[in-house]
Amino acid sequence: MRLQLPRVASAPFCPAEVQGTIAMPSGLPGWRKLLRFAGPGLLVAVGYMDPGNWATDIEAGSRYGYDLLFVVVLCGLAAMLLQWLAMRLGLVARRDLARMARERYSPAACRLLWLLAELAIVATDIAEVLGTALAFNLLLGVPLWAGVLLTGLDTLIVLGLKGHGFRQLEAIVLGLILTIALCFATQLAIVGPSMSGLLHGVTPKIRIFAEPHALYLAVGILGATVMPHNLYLHSSVVQTRLAAPGPAGTRDALRFATIDILAALILATLVNAAILTLSAATFHSNGFTSVAEIEDAYRLLEPITGAAAAALLFGIALLASGQSATFTGTIAGQVILEGFLDLNIPCWQRRVITRGLALVPALAGVLWLGEHAVGKLLVLTQVVLSLQLPFAVYPLIRFTSDREIMGAFASGPLVCITAWSLFGLVVAANLWLVGRWLL
């Protein structure tokens, strides 16, 4: 059953252009409810496997082999906790994070949070522009500057979705995610990673952070994994699922939505782990310990593995990665505009603004620093995201632990302690990163 989106919640993906919500009749069997709830997690998951993740994972695998694999796993677990909180806020309070902040904070504080959230979305879009342009360059031989300009055409994709339902959007994103996952699964089958190396890699090794560059890469992986705009996005798109009224219906909705987000982020974590594993098994194991650029990884895959398909699949996965995040960036931008400013503009205008703001610095960086600076630019975008993350995490933890907002579904002591500890870790990592720059 399709319904018009309720106005009390920030409507995902331009409500005038993509239709309504999906109701959850109480008489449905559990597996059918689960199928109806599946989808919002996919839109969130693509943000965790965008091109910004590739540069840090490739350098980490090349330089340290499997040693930093546990960082990817821990960051994936952190993402699951934060997205779980965002989901609970959306389903219980029927407000997204941005709208709740507007209702609870002063106008000045909301404007600051809005600007920081916009900065995060632009930084994410710059990574998508660079990743897609690089994919065009590697697969088709298009000059990188021309590839950057070609990414502006993705606005046509958004326009093509006008009038289509939310399920169609989720299906497209699912197809792109499966493309990425299949490409990396095939590459790993070609390379044949070490099982003992994988087991060693997922075991935490605090001593490795005695080396400053390992800690720097770990912070980069954190910034590339836990995406601040996804917290705003998830708390909104989960409202496309309407639970049965009453506490029992809410508990039902929370259970199925939890399965949805955990399954999606487990897949995203496996993809990120696959990128690092591919780099470790291909480059580090063969003595190439300084591969930090995506294009270098692409060009070395074929001669090292002896399989032309490995490089081709790498390029296809990169292209799918850049395109999949196009949709979520547009939705997240709309959510924060409506939530913080109560401003609703056509979807294509939102896309033009975001992509326009991303094209200028991406093109300037390529022309000024050269085509081999893409990796440095990608890492910079992840640093920006990491610095913005605390400003999204703090209100999220506060709102979801507030009984006035969440009632009986407010976070318990264990969840609060874990979430605030994670917040402290993120702040400490950012302070260390800023101090490293200043010193």
C-alpha positions as a Python dict, from the first residue, in 0.01 Angstrom:
ca = {
    (1, 'M'): (0, 0, 0),
    (2, 'R'): (139, 340, -99),
    (3, 'L'): (56, 646, 109),
    (4, 'Q'): (145, 1012, 88),
    (5, 'L'): (436, 1095, 315),
    (6, 'P'): (329, 1255, 643),
    (7, 'R'): (438, 1616, 667),
    (8, 'V'): (563, 1579, 1024),
    (9, 'A'): (872, 1397, 902),
    (10, 'S'): (1131, 1515, 655),
    (11, 'A'): (1020, 1345, 338),
    (12, 'P'): (1297, 1146, 174),
    (13, 'F'): (1412, 1203, -181),
    (14, 'C'): (1197, 1499, -278),
    (15, 'P'): (847, 1400, -163),
    (16, 'A'): (680, 1573, -455),
    (17, 'E'): (876, 1355, -693),
    (18, 'V'): (898, 1013, -525),
    (19, 'Q'): (585, 870, -376),
    (20, 'G'): (507, 779, -19),
    (21, 'T'): (546, 527, 252),
    (22, 'I'): (503, 151, 292),
    (23, 'A'): (250, 42, 554),
    (24, 'M'): (300, -260, 781),
    (25, 'P'): (-34, -439, 836),
    (26, 'S'): (-27, -624, 1167),
    (27, 'G'): (-153, -950, 1018),
    (28, 'L'): (145, -1010, 789),
    (29, 'P'): (381, -1300, 867),
    (30, 'G'): (726, -1206, 994),
    (31, 'W'): (917, -1278, 673),
    (32, 'R'): (685, -1052, 471),
    (33, 'K'): (727, -770, 723),
    (34, 'L'): (1103, -812, 697),
    (35, 'L'): (1087, -783, 318),
    (36, 'R'): (881, -466, 349),
    (37, 'F'): (1126, -316, 597),
    (38, 'A'): (1430, -403, 385),
    (39, 'G'): (1562, -112, 180),
    (40, 'P'): (1656, 194, 389),
    (41, 'G'): (1971, 15, 506),
    (42, 'L'): (2085, -19, 144),
    (43, 'L'): (2067, 358, 91),
    (44, 'V'): (2281, 404, 400),
    (45, 'A'): (2526, 126, 312),
    (46, 'V'): (2638, 281, -18),
    (47, 'G'): (2779, 576, 176),
    (48, 'Y'): (3014, 333, 350),
    (49, 'M'): (3167, 202, 29),
    (50, 'D'): (3208, 523, -173),
    (51, 'P'): (3539, 614, -346),
    (52, 'G'): (3655, 799, -36),
    (53, 'N'): (3706, 464, 138),
    (54, 'W'): (3923, 327, -138),
    (55, 'A'): (4231, 548, -96),
    (56, 'T'): (4274, 480, 276),
    (57, 'D'): (4205, 106, 245),
    (58, 'I'): (4441, 63, -51),
    (59, 'E'): (4728, 245, 122),
    (60, 'A'): (4666, 64, 451),
    (61, 'G'): (4677, -277, 278),
    (62, 'S'): (4978, -192, 66),
    (63, 'R'): (5185, -49, 352),
    (64, 'Y'): (5084, -272, 643),
    (65, 'G'): (4941, -582, 480),
    (66, 'Y'): (4653, -726, 682),
    (67, 'D'): (4754, -551, 1006),
    (68, 'L'): (4492, -274, 993),
    (69, 'L'): (4205, -500, 894),
    (70, 'F'): (4077, -492, 1253),
    (71, 'V'): (4036, -112, 1220),
    (72, 'V'): (3795, -163, 930),
    (73, 'V'): (3597, -414, 1136),
    (74, 'L'): (3581, -191, 1445),
    (75, 'C'): (3480, 111, 1238),
    (76, 'G'): (3207, -101, 1080),
    (77, 'L'): (3078, -192, 1427),
    (78, 'A'): (3084, 176, 1527),
    (79, 'A'): (2884, 262, 1216),
    (80, 'M'): (2627, -4, 1304),
    (81, 'L'): (2577, 143, 1651),
    (82, 'L'): (2534, 500, 1526),
    (83, 'Q'): (2304, 405, 1239),
    (84, 'W'): (2100, 191, 1480),
    (85, 'L'): (2051, 498, 1698),
    (86, 'A'): (1953, 708, 1395),
    (87, 'M'): (1701, 444, 1291),
    (88, 'R'): (1547, 437, 1639),
    (89, 'L'): (1511, 815, 1641),
    (90, 'G'): (1328, 810, 1309),
    (91, 'L'): (1092, 526, 1395),
    (92, 'V'): (1009, 621, 1754),
    (93, 'A'): (1004, 1001, 1740),
    (94, 'R'): (894, 1019, 1373),
    (95, 'R'): (1148, 1297, 1329),
    (96, 'D'): (1479, 1292, 1146),
    (97, 'L'): (1793, 1415, 1320),
    (98, 'A'): (1792, 1754, 1146),
    (99, 'R'): (1426, 1830, 1222),
    (100, 'M'): (1466, 1723, 1583),
    (101, 'A'): (1764, 1957, 1617),
    (102, 'R'): (1555, 2244, 1478),
    (103, 'E'): (1286, 2174, 1736),
    (104, 'R'): (1531, 2150, 2027),
    (105, 'Y'): (1814, 2393, 1951),
    (106, 'S'): (1836, 2768, 1892),
    (107, 'P'): (1821, 2906, 1534),
    (108, 'A'): (2189, 3001, 1552),
    (109, 'A'): (2292, 2650, 1658),
    (110, 'C'): (2078, 2499, 1382),
    (111, 'R'): (2237, 2720, 1118),
    (112, 'L'): (2582, 2612, 1234),
    (113, 'L'): (2486, 2243, 1228),
    (114, 'W'): (2328, 2291, 885),
    (115, 'L'): (2645, 2450, 743),
    (116, 'L'): (2860, 2169, 883),
    (117, 'A'): (2623, 1906, 743),
    (118, 'E'): (2630, 2077, 403),
    (119, 'L'): (3009, 2077, 416),
    (120, 'A'): (3004, 1703, 483),
    (121, 'I'): (2772, 1641, 187),
    (122, 'V'): (2989, 1850, -46),
    (123, 'A'): (3301, 1667, 74),
    (124, 'T'): (3127, 1337, 6),
    (125, 'D'): (3021, 1454, -339),
    (126, 'I'): (3377, 1562, -420),
    (127, 'A'): (3489, 1206, -344),
    (128, 'E'): (3214, 1073, -572),
    (129, 'V'): (3317, 1313, -851),
    (130, 'L'): (3682, 1215, -825),
    (131, 'G'): (3608, 844, -802),
    (132, 'T'): (3370, 845, -1100),
    (133, 'A'): (3605, 1062, -1306),
    (134, 'L'): (3893, 828, -1228),
    (135, 'A'): (3679, 529, -1332),
    (136, 'F'): (3607, 700, -1666),
    (137, 'N'): (3979, 764, -1704),
    (138, 'L'): (4084, 407, -1627),
    (139, 'L'): (3811, 228, -1821),
    (140, 'L'): (3764, 460, -2120),
    (141, 'G'): (4085, 664, -2133),
    (142, 'V'): (3897, 991, -2078),
    (143, 'P'): (4124, 1269, -1942),
    (144, 'L'): (4063, 1318, -1574),
    (145, 'W'): (3950, 1680, -1608),
    (146, 'A'): (3697, 1574, -1874),
    (147, 'G'): (3580, 1290, -1649),
    (148, 'V'): (3514, 1544, -1373),
    (149, 'L'): (3294, 1745, -1609),
    (150, 'L'): (3112, 1431, -1725),
    (151, 'T'): (3004, 1359, -1369),
    (152, 'G'): (2783, 1667, -1391),
    (153, 'L'): (2553, 1468, -1618),
    (154, 'D'): (2435, 1251, -1330),
    (155, 'T'): (2172, 1517, -1266),
    (156, 'L'): (1993, 1358, -1561),
    (157, 'I'): (1973, 1033, -1360),
    (158, 'V'): (1800, 1216, -1078),
    (159, 'L'): (1561, 1380, -1323),
    (160, 'G'): (1487, 1038, -1473),
    (161, 'L'): (1369, 915, -1132),
    (162, 'K'): (1102, 1185, -1109),
    (163, 'G'): (767, 1032, -1029),
    (164, 'H'): (904, 686, -946),
    (165, 'G'): (849, 514, -615),
    (166, 'F'): (1097, 470, -333),
    (167, 'R'): (1115, 97, -396),
    (168, 'Q'): (1250, 158, -749),
    (169, 'L'): (1527, 375, -605),
    (170, 'E'): (1616, 106, -352),
    (171, 'A'): (1624, -155, -628),
    (172, 'I'): (1870, 54, -833),
    (173, 'V'): (2097, 100, -532),
    (174, 'L'): (2078, -273, -455),
    (175, 'G'): (2192, -349, -810),
    (176, 'L'): (2491, -116, -776),
    (177, 'I'): (2587, -261, -437),
    (178, 'L'): (2571, -616, -570),
    (179, 'T'): (2787, -508, -865),
    (180, 'I'): (3054, -375, -628),
    (181, 'A'): (3038, -683, -405),
    (182, 'L'): (3054, -926, -698),
    (183, 'C'): (3351, -746, -852),
    (184, 'F'): (3552, -765, -532),
    (185, 'A'): (3452, -1123, -459),
    (186, 'T'): (3578, -1223, -805),
    (187, 'Q'): (3903, -1028, -759),
    (188, 'L'): (3969, -1196, -424),
    (189, 'A'): (3903, -1535, -584),
    (190, 'I'): (4166, -1449, -847),
    (191, 'V'): (4422, -1324, -594),
    (192, 'G'): (4364, -1585, -320),
    (193, 'P'): (4430, -1398, 8),
    (194, 'S'): (4604, -1570, 298),
    (195, 'M'): (4360, -1712, 554),
    (196, 'S'): (4621, -1686, 829),
    (197, 'G'): (4679, -1324, 726),
    (198, 'L'): (4307, -1252, 750),
    (199, 'L'): (4284, -1407, 1098),
    (200, 'H'): (4589, -1208, 1207),
    (201, 'G'): (4444, -890, 1056),
    (202, 'V'): (4112, -900, 1240),
    (203, 'T'): (4289, -938, 1576),
    (204, 'P'): (4332, -592, 1741),
    (205, 'K'): (4697, -485, 1765),
    (206, 'I'): (4730, -162, 1962),
    (207, 'R'): (5110, -169, 1933),
    (208, 'I'): (5091, -91, 1562),
    (209, 'F'): (4977, 262, 1648),
    (210, 'A'): (5321, 334, 1786),
    (211, 'E'): (5397, 419, 1424),
    (212, 'P'): (5242, 762, 1351),
    (213, 'H'): (5147, 683, 991),
    (214, 'A'): (4954, 374, 1097),
    (215, 'L'): (4752, 589, 1338),
    (216, 'Y'): (4700, 847, 1063),
    (217, 'L'): (4562, 579, 832),
    (218, 'A'): (4342, 444, 1112),
    (219, 'V'): (4192, 791, 1158),
    (220, 'G'): (4145, 812, 782),
    (221, 'I'): (3961, 478, 782),
    (222, 'L'): (3737, 604, 1065),
    (223, 'G'): (3657, 923, 871),
    (224, 'A'): (3593, 727, 554),
    (225, 'T'): (3370, 471, 726),
    (226, 'V'): (3143, 658, 967),
    (227, 'M'): (2968, 912, 743),
    (228, 'P'): (2794, 1202, 925),
    (229, 'H'): (2538, 1273, 652),
    (230, 'N'): (2421, 911, 672),
    (231, 'L'): (2292, 974, 1025),
    (232, 'Y'): (2060, 1245, 893),
    (233, 'L'): (1969, 1030, 594),
    (234, 'H'): (1883, 713, 784),
    (235, 'S'): (1670, 885, 1047),
    (236, 'S'): (1459, 1017, 758),
    (237, 'V'): (1435, 732, 506),
    (238, 'V'): (1338, 479, 774),
    (239, 'Q'): (1015, 676, 810),
    (240, 'T'): (905, 544, 472),
    (241, 'R'): (801, 236, 673),
    (242, 'L'): (486, 281, 880),
    (243, 'A'): (456, 44, 1176),
    (244, 'A'): (134, -72, 1333),
    (245, 'P'): (14, 171, 1605),
    (246, 'G'): (108, 118, 1968),
    (247, 'P'): (422, 5, 2154),
    (248, 'A'): (400, -350, 2015),
    (249, 'G'): (398, -217, 1659),
    (250, 'T'): (695, 8, 1734),
    (251, 'R'): (893, -282, 1882),
    (252, 'D'): (810, -486, 1574),
    (253, 'A'): (931, -206, 1348),
    (254, 'L'): (1252, -159, 1546),
    (255, 'R'): (1330, -531, 1527),
    (256, 'F'): (1291, -553, 1148),
    (257, 'A'): (1465, -221, 1085),
    (258, 'T'): (1756, -342, 1300),
    (259, 'I'): (1792, -652, 1083),
    (260, 'D'): (1780, -433, 773),
    (261, 'I'): (2057, -193, 880),
    (262, 'L'): (2281, -462, 1031),
    (263, 'A'): (2264, -677, 717),
    (264, 'A'): (2336, -378, 492),
    (265, 'L'): (2631, -253, 699),
    (266, 'I'): (2778, -602, 736),
    (267, 'L'): (2787, -610, 356),
    (268, 'A'): (2945, -264, 344),
    (269, 'T'): (3207, -365, 602),
    (270, 'L'): (3289, -678, 401),
    (271, 'V'): (3338, -464, 88),
    (272, 'N'): (3573, -227, 272),
    (273, 'A'): (3760, -523, 419),
    (274, 'A'): (3783, -670, 68),
    (275, 'I'): (3949, -352, -63),
    (276, 'L'): (4215, -365, 209),
    (277, 'T'): (4254, -742, 168),
    (278, 'L'): (4295, -712, -208),
    (279, 'S'): (4565, -450, -158),
    (280, 'A'): (4743, -659, 107),
    (281, 'A'): (4732, -983, -93),
    (282, 'T'): (4828, -821, -424),
    (283, 'F'): (5069, -540, -339),
    (284, 'H'): (5213, -590, 10),
    (285, 'S'): (5270, -962, -42),
    (286, 'N'): (5466, -888, -361),
    (287, 'G'): (5683, -611, -217),
    (288, 'F'): (5479, -313, -339),
    (289, 'T'): (5446, -131, -6),
    (290, 'S'): (5395, 225, -127),
    (291, 'V'): (5081, 198, -342),
    (292, 'A'): (4862, 487, -227),
    (293, 'E'): (4685, 594, -547),
    (294, 'I'): (4379, 420, -691),
    (295, 'E'): (4511, 447, -1047),
    (296, 'D'): (4841, 284, -943),
    (297, 'A'): (4647, -2, -788),
    (298, 'Y'): (4445, -43, -1108),
    (299, 'R'): (4752, -54, -1331),
    (300, 'L'): (4943, -296, -1106),
    (301, 'L'): (4661, -548, -1066),
    (302, 'E'): (4694, -708, -1410),
    (303, 'P'): (5076, -755, -1419),
    (304, 'I'): (5086, -885, -1060),
    (305, 'T'): (4787, -1120, -1080),
    (306, 'G'): (4830, -1210, -1447),
    (307, 'A'): (4456, -1164, -1499),
    (308, 'A'): (4324, -876, -1710),
    (309, 'A'): (3982, -929, -1554),
    (310, 'A'): (4111, -819, -1212),
    (311, 'A'): (4185, -466, -1330),
    (312, 'L'): (3863, -445, -1533),
    (313, 'L'): (3651, -552, -1237),
    (314, 'F'): (3833, -303, -1017),
    (315, 'G'): (3740, -21, -1257),
    (316, 'I'): (3377, -132, -1285),
    (317, 'A'): (3344, -148, -906),
    (318, 'L'): (3490, 203, -878),
    (319, 'L'): (3238, 337, -1131),
    (320, 'A'): (2947, 167, -950),
    (321, 'S'): (3075, 301, -619),
    (322, 'G'): (3074, 660, -741),
    (323, 'Q'): (2732, 637, -902),
    (324, 'S'): (2559, 462, -613),
    (325, 'A'): (2647, 742, -372),
    (326, 'T'): (2492, 997, -610),
    (327, 'F'): (2143, 904, -495),
    (328, 'T'): (2212, 913, -124),
    (329, 'G'): (2393, 1246, -142),
    (330, 'T'): (2088, 1400, -306),
    (331, 'I'): (1847, 1255, -49),
    (332, 'A'): (2067, 1358, 245),
    (333, 'G'): (2093, 1712, 108),
    (334, 'Q'): (1718, 1737, 86),
    (335, 'V'): (1676, 1600, 438),
    (336, 'I'): (1903, 1858, 601),
    (337, 'L'): (1748, 2145, 403),
    (338, 'E'): (1397, 2051, 511),
    (339, 'G'): (1502, 1956, 862),
    (340, 'F'): (1724, 2246, 964),
    (341, 'L'): (1573, 2526, 751),
    (342, 'D'): (1222, 2399, 672),
    (343, 'L'): (1308, 2467, 308),
    (344, 'N'): (1183, 2244, 27),
    (345, 'I'): (1322, 2281, -326),
    (346, 'P'): (1287, 2056, -632),
    (347, 'C'): (1515, 1753, -627),
    (348, 'W'): (1699, 1843, -946),
    (349, 'Q'): (1782, 2187, -806),
    (350, 'R'): (1927, 2027, -495),
    (351, 'R'): (2136, 1798, -713),
    (352, 'V'): (2262, 2084, -932),
    (353, 'I'): (2365, 2286, -627),
    (354, 'T'): (2548, 1998, -458),
    (355, 'R'): (2722, 1878, -772),
    (356, 'G'): (2812, 2234, -873),
    (357, 'L'): (2977, 2295, -536),
    (358, 'A'): (3170, 1968, -573),
    (359, 'L'): (3280, 2014, -935),
    (360, 'V'): (3468, 2339, -874),
    (361, 'P'): (3714, 2216, -606),
    (362, 'A'): (3748, 1874, -774),
    (363, 'L'): (3835, 2028, -1111),
    (364, 'A'): (4062, 2288, -951),
    (365, 'G'): (4244, 2019, -755),
    (366, 'V'): (4301, 1804, -1064),
    (367, 'L'): (4419, 2096, -1278),
    (368, 'W'): (4638, 2246, -1005),
    (369, 'L'): (4787, 1938, -838),
    (370, 'G'): (4783, 1710, -1142),
    (371, 'E'): (4605, 1388, -1226),
    (372, 'H'): (4812, 1188, -978),
    (373, 'A'): (4679, 1385, -682),
    (374, 'V'): (4340, 1213, -671),
    (375, 'G'): (4440, 995, -376),
    (376, 'K'): (4550, 1299, -171),
    (377, 'L'): (4227, 1481, -256),
    (378, 'L'): (4019, 1177, -158),
    (379, 'V'): (4195, 1149, 178),
    (380, 'L'): (4136, 1522, 236),
    (381, 'T'): (3761, 1477, 185),
    (382, 'Q'): (3761, 1201, 447),
    (383, 'V'): (3943, 1427, 692),
    (384, 'V'): (3669, 1688, 645),
    (385, 'L'): (3406, 1422, 714),
    (386, 'S'): (3587, 1305, 1025),
    (387, 'L'): (3605, 1660, 1161),
    (388, 'Q'): (3232, 1709, 1108),
    (389, 'L'): (3126, 1377, 1257),
    (390, 'P'): (3110, 1482, 1627),
    (391, 'F'): (2859, 1756, 1542),
    (392, 'A'): (2617, 1492, 1415),
    (393, 'V'): (2693, 1225, 1675),
    (394, 'Y'): (2648, 1449, 1982),
    (395, 'P'): (2283, 1548, 1920),
    (396, 'L'): (2203, 1193, 1804),
    (397, 'I'): (2318, 1042, 2135),
    (398, 'R'): (2143, 1315, 2335),
    (399, 'F'): (1810, 1277, 2155),
    (400, 'T'): (1801, 896, 2164),
    (401, 'S'): (1878, 889, 2537),
    (402, 'D'): (1611, 1150, 2620),
    (403, 'R'): (1299, 987, 2766),
    (404, 'E'): (1093, 1292, 2682),
    (405, 'I'): (1160, 1218, 2312),
    (406, 'M'): (1194, 840, 2308),
    (407, 'G'): (979, 737, 2603),
    (408, 'A'): (1028, 371, 2694),
    (409, 'F'): (1254, 330, 2389),
    (410, 'A'): (1525, 567, 2520),
    (411, 'S'): (1877, 425, 2518),
    (412, 'G'): (1975, 229, 2828),
    (413, 'P'): (2293, 279, 3036),
    (414, 'L'): (2504, 29, 2841),
    (415, 'V'): (2415, 183, 2504),
    (416, 'C'): (2477, 534, 2639),
    (417, 'I'): (2817, 442, 2782),
    (418, 'T'): (2921, 273, 2457),
    (419, 'A'): (2795, 561, 2241),
    (420, 'W'): (2959, 832, 2453),
    (421, 'S'): (3284, 634, 2459),
    (422, 'L'): (3272, 620, 2080),
    (423, 'F'): (3204, 994, 2070),
    (424, 'G'): (3508, 1056, 2290),
    (425, 'L'): (3723, 838, 2066),
    (426, 'V'): (3613, 1028, 1756),
    (427, 'V'): (3685, 1364, 1921),
    (428, 'A'): (4026, 1243, 2041),
    (429, 'A'): (4113, 1115, 1692),
    (430, 'N'): (4016, 1450, 1540),
    (431, 'L'): (4216, 1646, 1798),
    (432, 'W'): (4517, 1427, 1725),
    (433, 'L'): (4471, 1487, 1352),
    (434, 'V'): (4444, 1864, 1396),
    (435, 'G'): (4746, 1864, 1626),
    (436, 'R'): (4943, 1667, 1367),
    (437, 'W'): (4869, 1933, 1107),
    (438, 'L'): (4956, 2224, 1335),
    (439, 'L'): (5279, 2064, 1453),
}
